[in-house]
Amino acid sequence: MKYNRLQLILILTIICSGCSPKPDCNRMASVIEEEFNSGNFYRVLNLADSIKENCKADPVLITKADSLADMAQRIKLDFTLSEEEAIKLMEARIGPFSMEEKSAWEEKGWLEYRIIDGEKRYFNRTVSNLGLLKLFHEDKQGWLKENAVDPALVFRLRHTGDVIKSAENNNDPLVPVKMKVDYTLTVDADAVPDGEVIRCWLPWPKSTHPRQKQVDLIDISSHEFTFAPDTAIHGTIYMEATAIKGTPTVFKVSFRYQSSAAYFNPENIEPLPYDRYSRLHLKYTSEQPPQITFSDNLRKLTDSIAVNEENPVIVVRKIYSWFKENIPWTGALEYSTMPDIPEYVIRNRRGDCGMQTFLFMSMLRYKGIPVRWQSGWMVPEIGKNLHDWCEIYYEGTGWVPADISYDLQASENTALKNFFMSGVDSYRMILNEGIAGRLHPPKKFPRSEPYDFQRGEVEWSGGNLYFDRWDYSMKIEYLE
């Protein structure tokens, strides 16, 4: 009988568990990484268990093994479709196609898959993404027509027109909207053993931004809770509950707040020279690896779009316009499984709001233009969802909102068309003013979303609870 290298290591580990020499933990560390990179996730999980049992004197290796095992599980949850299942979904969505066409879509990266444990597994959202990509690249007029009649985009166009009319060269918050929000996070029954304490962080609107005010707590499911301080990057409210066998654990919070729009007429933005040694400029033009970086590919791409251009307003316009011609919105993998999101977007020419924003910010910072992350939810009456955008700093004007994924609007009016280069609508919930911040109180285990915070985070003494162990919902009531 033949054994592969991993099997031999596991056999030797078992045979020699009580003898000398001890297992070669350094070699096991190398093998588990090789297996992970090869997509052999079943072997990764087995080897991680062996490392935890036999390499207890090496906590760094145990942490690495745990991290790889956790990442393998997360990736598997994103790639659940078999090839047969993907083909059936594609036929239902786009009609008949040949295997040659399918291979061509895979070559282009339009059909996203990975080889996991020797089997071709497709991304859960790859079929809907294929439909979006085909429309964008093969029927641009059809894509534009769909956008022009989409009810959510029609509402957005009308609303931003009202914002521009209200602005009249006034950059203050405009057109306020008051909302009541009921947010619920439900942990699956028996996801945590009976009697164990579950720690939960729920979204809480930032009250420190001029566009978001009158944040008030209405009701909460726990008598004891903790707000993140105003200085925190992520807006959270923390509470605990004890797991009960056979029963889901429910965390609820209700609050009201007021959100406003803002619009900066680009014709009136006359940027002064930046003070390149100021704390603001140094902070907001720096890299923040792994997701805000200046790779060689990014430098070359940015220079090809805005070569020799120094006026930041023009640089922003050129880069924004390039996105609208080249980077369509598509559904995303979980960010925690993506080691370099800007490179992914450059290579695959697609991405959701956060992926596009990471690349957009990296490009602007590389050009010496200060830009900071902002995110939370988009909360219009049609199409509420998680959402990411940013704010750009122009010397002499201040921080100006910009939304790279909200696109050029379907209008012949230039101001309306370009609204989201220098404006934001009223229907937002700001939760984050930066990325990868510290939660309050601190989280003991790795986060499900290590960069952003929009859905919540949950853990217990046995580890983090990933998104497959709980669900969330948000109900919004628009107030007069």
C-alpha positions in Angstrom: 0.0 0.0 0.0 1.3 3.5 -0.9 1.0 6.5 1.4 1.3 10.1 0.6 3.6 12.4 2.6 0.8 13.8 4.9 -0.4 10.2 5.7 3.1 9.2 6.6 3.5 12.1 8.9 0.2 11.4 10.6 1.1 7.7 11.0 4.5 8.5 12.4 2.9 11.0 14.8 0.5 8.4 16.1 3.2 5.7 16.4 5.7 8.0 18.1 3.3 10.0 20.3 4.9 8.6 23.4 8.4 8.0 22.2 11.5 9.8 21.0 12.2 11.4 18.7 9.2 13.7 18.8 7.2 14.7 15.7 9.0 17.1 13.4 6.8 20.1 14.1 8.7 22.4 11.8 8.2 19.9 8.9 4.5 19.6 9.8 4.3 23.4 9.6 5.6 23.4 6.1 3.4 20.5 5.0 0.1 22.1 6.3 0.9 25.3 4.4 1.6 23.3 1.2 -1.6 21.4 1.6 -3.5 24.6 2.1 -2.0 26.2 -1.0 -2.9 23.1 -3.0 -6.6 23.2 -1.8 -6.3 20.0 0.1 -8.5 21.3 2.9 -9.5 18.0 4.3 -5.9 17.2 5.0 -5.4 20.7 6.4 -8.0 20.1 9.0 -6.6 16.7 10.0 -3.1 18.0 10.2 -4.2 21.0 12.3 -5.7 18.6 14.8 -2.4 16.6 14.9 -0.3 19.7 15.4 -2.5 20.8 18.3 -2.1 17.4 19.9 1.6 16.9 19.3 3.2 20.4 19.1 1.8 21.9 22.3 5.2 23.5 23.1 5.0 25.6 19.9 2.0 28.1 20.4 3.0 30.0 17.2 2.7 26.9 15.1 -0.6 26.0 16.8 -2.0 29.5 16.0 -0.8 29.1 12.4 -2.5 25.7 12.1 -5.7 27.0 13.6 -5.7 30.0 11.2 -5.2 27.8 8.1 -7.9 25.4 9.3 -10.3 28.3 9.9 -9.5 29.8 6.5 -10.0 26.5 4.8 -13.5 26.3 6.3 -14.3 29.8 5.3 -13.2 29.3 1.7 -15.3 26.1 1.5 -18.4 28.0 2.5 -17.8 30.4 -0.4 -17.3 27.6 -2.9 -20.2 25.2 -2.4 -21.4 24.6 -6.0 -20.4 21.5 -7.9 -19.7 21.8 -11.6 -23.0 20.1 -12.3 -24.9 22.4 -10.1 -23.2 25.5 -11.6 -24.1 24.3 -15.1 -27.8 23.9 -14.3 -27.9 27.4 -12.7 -26.2 28.9 -15.7 -28.7 27.3 -18.1 -31.5 28.6 -16.1 -30.1 32.1 -16.0 -28.6 32.7 -19.5 -30.0 29.8 -21.6 -28.1 27.2 -23.6 -24.3 27.4 -24.0 -21.5 25.3 -25.2 -18.7 23.8 -23.1 -16.3 25.9 -25.2 -18.1 29.1 -24.1 -18.0 27.9 -20.5 -14.2 27.3 -20.8 -13.8 30.8 -22.3 -15.7 32.3 -19.4 -13.5 30.5 -17.0 -10.4 31.7 -18.9 -11.6 35.3 -18.5 -12.3 34.7 -14.8 -16.0 35.3 -15.3 -16.8 31.9 -13.8 -14.9 31.7 -10.5 -13.9 28.3 -9.1 -11.3 26.6 -7.0 -10.0 23.0 -6.8 -10.9 21.9 -3.3 -10.0 18.4 -2.1 -9.5 17.4 -5.7 -12.9 18.6 -6.9 -13.8 21.7 -9.0 -16.0 23.9 -6.8 -17.7 27.1 -8.0 -18.2 30.3 -6.0 -21.8 30.5 -4.7 -22.5 33.8 -6.6 -20.5 33.0 -9.8 -23.6 32.4 -11.9 -25.3 35.7 -11.0 -21.9 37.4 -11.5 -21.6 35.8 -14.9 -24.9 37.4 -15.9 -23.7 40.8 -14.7 -20.3 40.5 -16.5 -21.8 39.4 -19.8 -24.2 42.3 -19.8 -21.5 44.8 -18.9 -19.0 43.6 -21.5 -21.2 42.3 -24.3 -24.3 44.5 -24.1 -23.3 47.8 -22.7 -26.3 49.5 -24.1 -28.5 46.9 -22.5 -26.7 47.4 -19.2 -27.3 51.1 -19.4 -31.0 50.6 -20.2 -31.4 48.3 -17.2 -29.8 50.9 -14.9 -32.0 53.6 -16.3 -35.2 51.8 -15.3 -34.1 50.1 -12.1 -36.5 51.4 -9.4 -33.8 51.8 -6.8 -31.6 53.9 -9.3 -34.6 55.9 -10.4 -35.3 56.8 -6.8 -31.6 57.6 -6.2 -31.5 59.9 -9.3 -34.6 61.8 -8.1 -33.3 62.1 -4.5 -29.8 63.3 -5.6 -31.5 65.9 -7.8 -33.3 67.2 -4.7 -29.9 67.3 -2.9 -28.3 69.4 -5.6 -31.2 71.8 -5.6 -31.0 72.2 -1.9 -27.2 72.7 -1.9 -27.0 76.0 -3.7 -23.2 76.1 -3.1 -23.8 75.1 0.5 -21.6 72.2 1.6 -23.4 71.5 4.9 -25.5 68.4 5.5 -28.7 68.5 3.5 -32.1 66.8 3.1 -32.2 65.0 6.5 -34.0 61.7 6.8 -35.0 60.2 10.2 -35.2 56.5 10.6 -36.0 53.9 13.3 -34.0 50.7 13.0 -34.6 47.3 14.6 -31.5 45.1 14.3 -31.5 41.4 15.2 -28.7 38.9 15.3 -29.7 35.3 16.0 -27.2 32.6 16.9 -28.1 29.1 15.8 -29.4 26.7 18.4 -26.5 24.6 19.9 -23.9 26.6 18.0 -22.5 27.1 21.6 -22.8 24.5 24.4 -25.5 25.0 27.0 -24.6 27.4 29.7 -21.7 29.1 27.9 -21.6 32.9 27.6 -22.0 34.3 24.1 -20.3 37.6 23.4 -21.9 39.8 20.7 -21.1 43.1 19.0 -24.0 44.7 17.1 -23.9 47.7 14.7 -24.3 51.1 16.3 -24.4 54.4 14.3 -21.5 56.8 14.7 -22.7 60.0 16.4 -19.6 62.0 15.7 -20.0 62.7 12.0 -21.8 65.9 10.9 -24.0 63.9 8.5 -25.3 61.6 11.2 -27.0 63.0 14.3 -29.7 62.4 16.9 -28.6 58.8 17.6 -30.9 57.4 20.4 -31.3 54.0 21.9 -34.9 52.8 22.0 -34.7 49.3 23.2 -32.2 46.4 23.7 -32.4 42.8 24.6 -29.8 42.9 27.5 -29.8 45.0 30.7 -26.1 45.3 30.5 -24.4 46.7 27.4 -21.4 48.7 26.3 -21.0 51.3 23.6 -17.8 51.8 21.7 -16.2 55.1 22.6 -16.5 58.0 20.1 -12.9 57.6 19.2 -13.4 54.0 18.0 -13.1 53.2 14.3 -16.1 50.9 14.4 -19.5 51.8 15.9 -20.6 48.9 18.1 -22.9 48.1 21.0 -21.7 45.0 23.0 -23.8 42.6 25.1 -23.7 39.0 26.3 -26.2 36.1 26.7 -26.1 32.6 28.0 -26.7 29.7 25.5 -29.7 27.5 26.2 -29.7 24.0 24.8 -31.9 23.6 21.7 -32.7 27.3 21.6 -31.4 30.0 19.3 -29.8 33.0 21.1 -31.3 36.3 20.0 -29.6 39.7 20.4 -31.7 42.8 19.5 -31.3 46.5 19.5 -33.6 49.3 18.4 -32.5 52.9 17.8 -33.4 56.0 15.8 -31.1 58.4 14.1 -31.0 61.2 11.4 -28.9 60.9 8.3 -28.2 63.7 5.8 -26.8 64.1 2.3 -23.9 66.3 1.2 -22.9 67.7 -2.2 -19.8 69.6 -3.2 -20.0 71.2 -6.6 -16.7 70.1 -8.3 -16.6 73.4 -10.1 -16.2 75.2 -6.8 -13.5 72.9 -5.4 -10.3 74.8 -6.0 -7.7 72.7 -4.0 -4.8 74.4 -2.4 -1.4 72.7 -2.3 -1.3 69.9 0.3 1.0 70.2 3.3 2.7 66.9 2.6 4.2 66.8 6.1 1.0 67.3 8.1 -0.3 64.5 10.2 -3.5 64.3 8.2 -1.6 64.0 4.9 0.9 61.5 6.1 -1.9 59.3 7.7 -4.3 59.3 4.8 -1.8 58.9 2.0 -0.1 55.9 3.6 -0.4 52.2 2.8 -2.5 50.0 5.2 -1.5 46.5 4.2 -2.9 44.1 3.2 -5.9 46.0 1.6 -4.5 49.5 0.9 -1.2 49.0 -0.9 0.9 50.4 -3.7 1.9 47.3 -5.7 3.7 47.6 -9.0 0.5 46.7 -10.9 -1.4 49.4 -9.0 1.3 52.0 -9.7 1.4 51.2 -13.4 -2.3 51.3 -13.7 -2.7 54.5 -11.8 0.0 56.2 -13.8 -1.6 55.1 -17.0 -4.8 56.8 -16.1 -3.6 60.0 -14.5 -0.1 60.4 -15.7 1.5 63.8 -15.0 -1.7 65.1 -13.5 -1.4 67.0 -10.2 -4.8 68.6 -9.7 -6.5 66.2 -7.3 -10.0 67.0 -8.6 -9.0 66.0 -12.1 -7.2 62.9 -10.8 -10.3 61.8 -9.0 -12.5 62.4 -12.0 -10.2 60.4 -14.3 -9.8 57.4 -12.0 -13.6 57.4 -11.2 -14.4 57.5 -14.9 -11.9 54.6 -15.6 -13.7 52.5 -13.0 -17.1 53.1 -14.7 -15.7 51.9 -18.0 -13.8 48.9 -16.6 -14.9 47.6 -13.2 -18.5 46.4 -13.0 -20.1 45.6 -9.6 -20.2 41.9 -8.8 -20.9 39.8 -5.7 -17.8 39.2 -3.6 -16.0 36.5 -1.7 -15.8 37.1 2.0 -13.0 39.7 2.5 -11.2 37.6 5.2 -10.4 35.0 2.5 -8.8 37.6 0.1 -5.2 38.4 0.9 -4.9 41.4 -1.5 -8.2 42.9 -2.6 -6.8 45.7 -4.9 -4.8 43.1 -6.8 -7.8 40.9 -7.1 -9.8 43.8 -8.6 -7.0 44.7 -11.0 -6.6 41.1 -12.2 -10.3 40.2 -12.4 -11.7 43.6 -13.5 -14.7 43.4 -11.1 -15.6 43.8 -7.5 -18.3 44.8 -5.0 -18.5 48.2 -3.3 -15.8 47.5 -0.7 -13.4 45.9 -3.2 -13.7 48.8 -5.6 -13.2 51.2 -2.7 -10.0 49.5 -1.5 -8.6 49.8 -5.0 -9.9 53.4 -5.5 -8.3 54.5 -2.1 -5.0 52.7 -2.9 -4.8 54.6 -6.3 -5.6 58.0 -4.7 -3.2 57.5 -1.8 -0.5 56.5 -4.2 -1.1 59.8 -6.1 -0.7 61.7 -2.8 -4.4 62.5 -2.3 -5.7 61.9 1.3 -8.7 59.6 1.4 -10.3 57.7 4.3 -12.7 54.7 4.5 -16.3 55.1 5.5 -18.9 52.3 5.6 -21.9 50.8 7.1 -25.2 50.4 5.3 -27.1 51.9 2.4 -30.7 52.3 3.7 -33.1 53.5 1.0 -36.6 52.2 0.9 -35.6 49.9 -2.0 -32.4 47.9 -1.7 -31.0 48.3 1.8 -27.7 46.5 2.1 -24.2 46.5 3.5 -22.2 49.3 1.8 -18.7 50.9 1.6 -17.6 54.3 0.3 -15.0 56.9 1.2 -14.2 60.6 1.8 -11.5 62.5 -0.1 -9.6 65.5 1.4 -9.1 68.6 -0.7 -7.0 71.3 0.9 -9.1 74.4 1.3 -12.4 72.5 1.1 -12.1 69.6 3.6 -13.5 66.1 3.5 -15.7 65.3 0.5 -17.7 62.1 0.2 -17.3 59.9 -2.9 -18.9 56.5 -3.8 -17.0 54.6 -6.4 -19.5 51.8 -6.8 -22.7 54.0 -7.0 -21.7 54.7 -10.6 -22.3 57.5 -13.0 -26.1 58.2 -13.0 -28.3 57.9 -16.0 -28.7 61.6 -16.7 -27.7 64.1 -19.4 -27.3 66.6 -16.6 -23.5 66.6 -15.8 -24.0 67.4 -12.1 -26.5 64.6 -11.6 -24.4 62.2 -13.7 -21.3 62.8 -11.7 -23.0 63.3 -8.3 -21.2 60.5 -6.5 -17.7 61.8 -7.3 -18.3 64.5 -4.8 -21.6 63.8 -3.0 -23.5 61.3 -0.9 -27.2 60.7 -0.5 -29.2 60.8 2.7 -29.9 57.1 3.0 -26.8 55.9 4.8 -25.9 54.5 8.2 -22.3 55.3 9.1 -20.8 52.6 11.3 -17.1 52.8 10.4 -14.6 55.6 9.8 -11.6 53.4 9.0 -10.7 49.8 8.7 -9.4 47.0 10.9 -10.0 48.8 14.1 -10.1 47.4 17.7 -13.6 46.3 18.9 -14.8 47.5 22.4 -14.4 45.5 24.5 -11.6 43.7 22.7 -12.4 40.5 20.8 -10.5 37.5 22.0 -10.6 35.5 18.8 -10.1 36.4 15.1 -13.0 38.4 13.6 -15.3 37.0 10.9 -14.8 40.3 9.0 -11.3 41.6 9.9 -11.5 44.9 8.1 -15.0 46.2 8.1 -17.9 46.0 10.6 -21.4 45.9 9.3 -23.2 42.7 10.3 -21.9 42.1 13.8 -19.3 39.8 15.5 -19.9 36.8 17.8 -17.7 34.6 19.9 -17.6 32.4 23.0 -14.8 30.9 25.1 -14.4 28.2 22.5 -13.7 30.6 19.6 -15.2 32.8 17.0 -18.6 32.1 15.5 -18.4 32.6 11.8 -21.2 33.8 9.6 -22.6 30.3 9.0 -23.4 30.0 12.7 -25.7 33.0 12.9 -28.0 35.2 10.9 -29.0 38.9 11.0 -31.9 41.1 9.9 -32.6 44.8 9.9 -36.0 46.5 9.7 -36.2 50.2 9.0 -39.1 52.6 9.6 -38.9 56.0 8.0 -40.0 58.7 10.4 -41.6 62.1 9.6 
